[in-house]
Amino acid sequence: MSELRLGDVIDDWCVKCRRLTNHSIVSMVDRQPAKVRCRSCYSDHDYRREQQPPSKKDLKKAALFGEVLAKVNPAAAEAEANKPGGKRS
């Protein structure tokens, strides 16, 4: 893949449109896109590397699951919290 430059068009998850759309690179840090502008709604946001953020519903489910697990087995709850993407205090 060729080196990315300011103004190049890349795909990214738009937080305003809530879908994967074309974006223009607005700023770069260490030759990597830092901020992008959606070409559909023209909103600027951090580059998310095409990753959809977790929904609030999923985050709440994970928190509730962690609470229940902590009551049943505290050692397992600690292991779950230390997993990548798990609940962290």
N, C-alpha and C positions, 0 to 999 in steps of 0.2 A: 504494500500500500504506500502511496506517495505521502510525503510529509504534509501535515495539515497547516493551513495558514489562515489569518484573519479573513473573514468574509466567505470562507468555504462553507458549503452546505453539507450538513450531516444529519442523521436521524437521532432523535432524542425524545424522551417522555416529557410532554408538556403538562405542567401542573394545572394550568388554566383550562386547556382544552380536554385534559384527561385522556390523552391518547398519544400514540407514537406519530410524530409529524416531522417534517423537514425543519431544520433550524440553521441559522447562520451563526458562525463563530464570532462573538463580540470581543472576547478577551482570552488571552492564553497565559499560562504559567508553566515554565519549563517545557515548552513545546507541546503542551497538552491543553485542550480547550478548558477554560475555567468558567466562562459565562457564555450563554447562547441566547439567541432571539428567535422565537417561534415565527415562522413565515406565514402562519395562518392568523394568529391573533396578535402578533407583534409584542408579546410580553417577554421580558428578559428574566432569566433565572440561571441558577448554577447548572453546569453540565452534569447530568445524572447517569451518563453512560448507558442510556436506553433501559434503565431500571425503573420499574413502576414502584413508587413508594408503598409501603404496607398500608392497608386501610385501617382506619381507627377501630373498626369492628374486630379485625384480626389482632390488633395490639391489645384490645380489651380482653379478648378470649385468652390470649397468652398470659396476661396478668392474672386473670381469674384462675386459670389452670395452675399457675405457680402458687397461688394462695392455697388452693385445695391440696396440692402436692406437698406443700410445706407442713400442713396439718397432719397428713397421713405418714409421710416419711421425710423428715428434715434433710437427711443426707442426699436423697434423690433430688430434692428441690434445689439444693446447692449445686449439684451437678448440672441440672437443667439451666440454672441461671448463668453458669459459666460457659455454656455452649455459645458458639458464634450466632448472633441474632436472637439470643435468649434475653430474658429480662435481666437488667443490671441495676443494682442499687446505687 
